[in-house]
């Protein structure tokens, strides 16, 4: 592909422009363009049926009346229009527009809303455990910004639940990797991954599994003394879970091995 062709295609994909690539630009009459309120009301009419045309009106407000009340509403309307279209490309554009809104109007009451929607643009596209978790990580980062920067906002309340969803998904993903290492007898790697869950995702709902595989990984690795605390924790804190009975058997094995290892290290007394 030639540079000229690439440049032309790139220009077409800059949806942030006034109209879609190759489409004729809508004309705004002088009577409408002279009033920010009129521009906004006209743009609102097209938001549902012709988002590109609606964005043209909204951008005219931002360009001609950058400090007006309607400029803030117009910027959010542009971002929301991309967000509502829902596909991957438009979610990226929505996040960019929301970020610009926060930069332009950092003290706006709607800044918390904009930050929350940035987080949702990643959260809504995140995948379940076992798949690539990059968007889940990005969602977590953006959600935490809501709590940090706007702790008293209405969005902060909704954010906490979504952070829990992200943490659960990331913990489950990390566990699946640790389990795979265990099955491959890579015990050093499995203990490393599973320990990460203890320190990073302490509210993980599958913590009984973590304790079990941590304990057994250390045991199979020959580190019986390090396996005992995890197997004990499982049997005492989760006695009704299926893994508890298996853990009891492995705990007895670990205790015997730990005792034998300790005895082997005791030097004989001189006669």
N, C-alpha and C positions, 0 to 999 in steps of 0.2 A: 504494500500500500504506500503510495507516495505521500510526502508531507502535506501537499495541498489537499489531497483527498482526506487525509486524517484530520486536518484543520477544519475542513468543511463539515465532516461528521461530528467533530467535537462541538462546533457551533450549533449544530442541530440539537444536540443533547443538552444544551444550556437552557433548560426549561425555565430558569429564573428570569429569562427575558420576557418581554411584554407579551409575546404570543408564541404559539407553537411553531417550530421550524417549518417553513414552507407555507404557513397560513397567512392570509392577509391581515394586517393590523386593523383593529376596530378604530373608527374615528370617533373622537370625543368632541362634541360641539363646544364652542366657547362659552355658551350659557351654563353648561354643566361643569366645565373645567374651572370656572371662576369661583366655585364654592366647594369647600371640603365636605360639607354635609351632603350636598347634592351628589357629589361624586361617590360618597360612601353608600348612599341609598341606592344609587344606580348599580353600583357594584354588587350590593347585596342581592339584587334581583337575579343576578346571573350565577351566584355561587352554586346553586343546585344543578342548573342546566348547562352552564358553559363556564367552567372554572377558569379557563384561560382568559376569557373576556373579563370576568370579574376581577382577576388579578391585575389586568390592565388599568382598570379604574382605581384599584387600591394603590397601585404603584404611583399613579398620578398624584394621589393625595400625599404620599410620602415625599415625592419630588417637589411638589409645589407648596405644601403646607407641613414641613417637617416637624414643627413644634406644636402642631395643633392636637387637640384631644382625639380627633379622628385619625391622625397619623398612627397613634398607638393601636387603635382598633383595626385599622387597615393592615398593619404589619401582622397582627395576630390572625386576621382573617386569611391572609395569604398563607401563613404557616398552617393554619387549620385546614385550608383547602387541599394542600398537599397531603397532610396527614390523613384526611378522610378518604383520599383516593387509595391509600392502603398498600400499594405495591412497593417493592424494595426500593426502586429508584426515587419514588416520591417521598418515602419515609426519610431518605437521606436529605432530600431537599427541605422537608419539613423541619428536621433537626437543625439544619443550617439557618433557616428563617427564625426559629425560636431562639437560637443563640444570638443572632443579630438583634432580636427584640430586647434580650437581656442587656446587651451591650449599649443599645440606644436608649433604653428606658430602665435602667437598673433599679430605680426606686418606685417603679410602677407596682400597684397592687397585683397586677397580673404576672409579675416576674416569676412568682412561685409556680403559677400555672404553666408558664412557658418551660421552666426547668423540668417540671413533672412530665410534660408532653415529650421533651427530649428523651427522658428515661423510658417512656412508653414506646417511643419509636424503635428502641432496641428490645425492650421487654416483649413486645408483641411479635417480634420476629425471632426470639430466642427458641432454641430447640431443646428437646428432652434429653435427659442424661443418656450418655452413650453416643451422642452426636457432638459436633463442634460447639463448644461453649463460649466462643468469643463474644457473641452478642449478650449472653447472660452476664458475662464479666463486665461488659460495657454498660449494661442496664444497671448493675449493682453500683458502679462508679457514679452514674448519673443520679440514681435514686438517693445515694448518700449525700449528694450535693443538696438535694431538697431538704433533708433533715438538718444539714449543717448550716445552710444559708437562710432557710425559711422554716425554722423549727415550730413556729406557732401558726403556720398556715394550715388551711383546710387540706391541702395536698399532702402535708406531712403525715396526716392520719392515714391516708390511703397508701402512702409510701411504705410504711412499716410492714404491712401485710405482704407487699410485693417483694420486699427485701427478704422476708422469710421464704418465699417461694424460690427466689434466686439462690439463697443459701442452701436450701434443701436440694435443689437441682445440681448445684456445683458439688455438694457433698456426695450425692449419689454417684455423680460422674467420677469423682476422685476415688470413691469406694470401688467402683467397677474396675478401675485401673489397678488398684491395690490387689483386688481379688485375682485379676489376671496374672499379676506378678507371682502371687502365692501359688497358683495352679502351675506356673512354670518353674516353681521351686526357686524363684529369685527372691529369697526372704529378706535380704537387705533392702531391696527396692520396695517390697510390699510393706515392710514396717515403716519405711520413710513416708510412703503415700498415706497409709492409715493414720500415722501420727499427725499428719497434716490436718486431718479431719478433726482430731481432738483439739488442736490449737486454734483452727480457723473457723470451724463450724460446730461449736459445742452443743447447739440445739438440734443437731441432726436426729431425725426420728429413728434411724437405723443404727443407733449407737451400740446396740447389743451385738450386731454383726461385726462392727469395728473392733469391739473388745475381743470377740472370739478369734477373728483372723489375726489380730495383733498378737494375742496370746499364743496361738498355734504357730504363727510365723516364727516367733522367738524360740518356741520349743523345738521346732524342726531345725532351726538354725543352730541349736545346741546351747542357747542362752536361757536355760530353764529358770534361773532366778529372775530374769526380766519378764518371763511369761506369766509367772504366778500372780502378780497384781492385777493383770487384765482378766485372766480367767476367774479370779476371785471376785472381781468387780461385776462380771457378768452373772455369776451364780447368786450373788447377794442382791444386786439391783434389779435383775430381770429373771427372777426364779421361775416365772411361768412361760417364758419364751422357749421355743423349740430348741434353740442352741444351748440352753442352760444345762440340760442333762448331758449333752456331749461335752460341754465345758467341764463338768464335774469329773468325768473320766480323764480328760486331758490334764486337769488340775492335779489329780492324784499322780499321774505319770510325771508331771513337771516337778512335783514336790519330791518324789523319789530320786529323780535325776539330779535335782538341785542338791539334795543331801549327799548323793554319791560324789558329785563334783566338789562339794565343800570338803568332804572327807579326804578326797584325793589330794587336796591342796595342803592338808595339815601335815607338817613334817613329823616324822617319828621321833619319840622321846629318846634321848640318849640314855643308855643303861649305865 
